[in-house]
Amino acid sequence: MPITSILMLAGIVSAFVLFGAVLAWGEHQTRDLPPTNRRRAGQRDTSRASTVAEIKIAAGGVNPENALEPAPESVG
């Protein structure tokens, strides 16, 4: 096997080894992070309800205390 082929093969193999090392390092860095999702942390997720309330308040001037109640249906 010529020297140039050996050098090219060593370069390719070392690139894959470096890529694997970077992936392993990234996983090691993120393995023991605390959960950021409220559902995984065991807390109630209220972000959707507050967003719905904010939209109702902004759209129609709804009283903030009644923002989470269903809107009356129009009969027509």
N, C-alpha and C positions, 0 to 999 in steps of 0.2 A: 504494500500500500504506500503510495507516494506521500511525502511529507505534507504537501498542500492539502491533500484529502484529510489527513489526520488533523491538521490545524482547523479546517473548516468544520469537521465533525466535532471537535472539541469546543469550537465557538458556538455551534448550534446547541450542543448538550448543556454548556454553561448558561446559555440564555434561558433554557427551560428550567434549569436548577435555580437561577436567580428569580424567575417568575414564580416558582413554587415557594421560594423563601419569602417573597413579598406577600403572597397570599396567606401563608402561615402566620407571618407577623401581623397582618391585618386582622385575622381571626383572633389571635392572642390579645390584641388591643381591645377588641369589642366583646370578648367572651363574658366578662363579669360586669357589664354595664347595668345600672338599675333600670327597671322597666319604665318607659316613658308613656306608654299607652295606659290610660286610666282604667280600662277594662282589665288589663293584665295585672295592674297594681291592686285590684280589688276595690276600686273606687267607682262611684256612679258617674257616668258620662253625661253631663248636663249641657254640653256645648251645643247640641242640636236644638234643645228647647230654648236656650237663650238666643240663638240665631233666629229662630222662628219668631220669637217675641220682638226682637229688634227689627225684623222686616215688617211686622204688622204695625209697630209703632211708627216707623219711618214712612210707610206707605199711606196709612190712613189717619194718622193722628190718634191712634187707639190709646186709651188710658193704659198706662203701664201695668196697673194691677190686674186688668182684665185681658192682657195681651195673649195669655196662653189658653183662654177659653175659646171654644170653636166659634167661628163667625156665624151669625144668623143667616139662614138661607133666604134668598130673595124669592118671593112668590110672584110669578108673573106670567 
